[in-house]
Amino acid sequence: MVSYKKLWVLLAQKELNKKKLMALAGISTTSMNKLVKGANVTTDILCRICNVLECDFKDIMEYIPETK
């Protein structure tokens, strides 16, 4: 499972909201909704976010092993 909690923390630190990130990174509402729900998004979307926030994947997401 992937968690984007780090993304929301980073946005708050940079004083950006989701709507502003969508505009700056060219992300659709559908893609943003996927991020909010913790669903899979394309690498292209992640690259756009990292470009805008000047960060790496590890700064916006993390892998959380599913418990059995």
N, C-alpha and C positions, 0 to 999 in steps of 0.2 A: 504494500500500500504506500502511496505517496502523500506526504503532508506538505501543504503550502503555508503553514503557520509562520514560517520564517519570512515569507513574502509580506504578510500583513504587518509584521513587526517592522520590517525594513521600510515599508511605505509610511508608517507612522513616524519613524525616525527621520525620514526625509520630508515629512510634512506634506505628503501626497495622499490623495484619495484614489479610490478605484476608478472613478470617472476620468480623472486627470491622467492616470496611467494608461487607460484605454486610448485616450486621445494621443498621448505622446508615443505610444508603442504601436498604434494602429491595430488594436485588439478589438474584436467584435464582442458584442454582448454575450453571444453564445459561448465564446472562449472564456470570458470572464466568469460566467456562471459555472463553467466546468471547474475553473480554478477554485471558486468559492466552495464547490461541493467536493473538492479533492479528487476530481475525475482526471483522466488522462487528457493532456493537450499535446500538440505537436512540438517537436524540438524547435521549429521556427518561432513559435509563440514564446517559448522560454528564452530563446536567443534575443528576441526583440525586447523582452522585459529586462534581461541582463544588460543589454546595450543602453537602455534608458536609465537604469539604476546604477550603471557602472559597477556591476558585480558579477559573480560566477553562479553557476547552478546551485552549488552547495550553500549559497547565501539566501536562496529563495525557496528551497525545497529540501526534503529529506526522505529517505526510505525508512519505512517503519514495517518491520517484519510482522506478518499476520500470525497471531497466536493460534495454535492448533487445539 
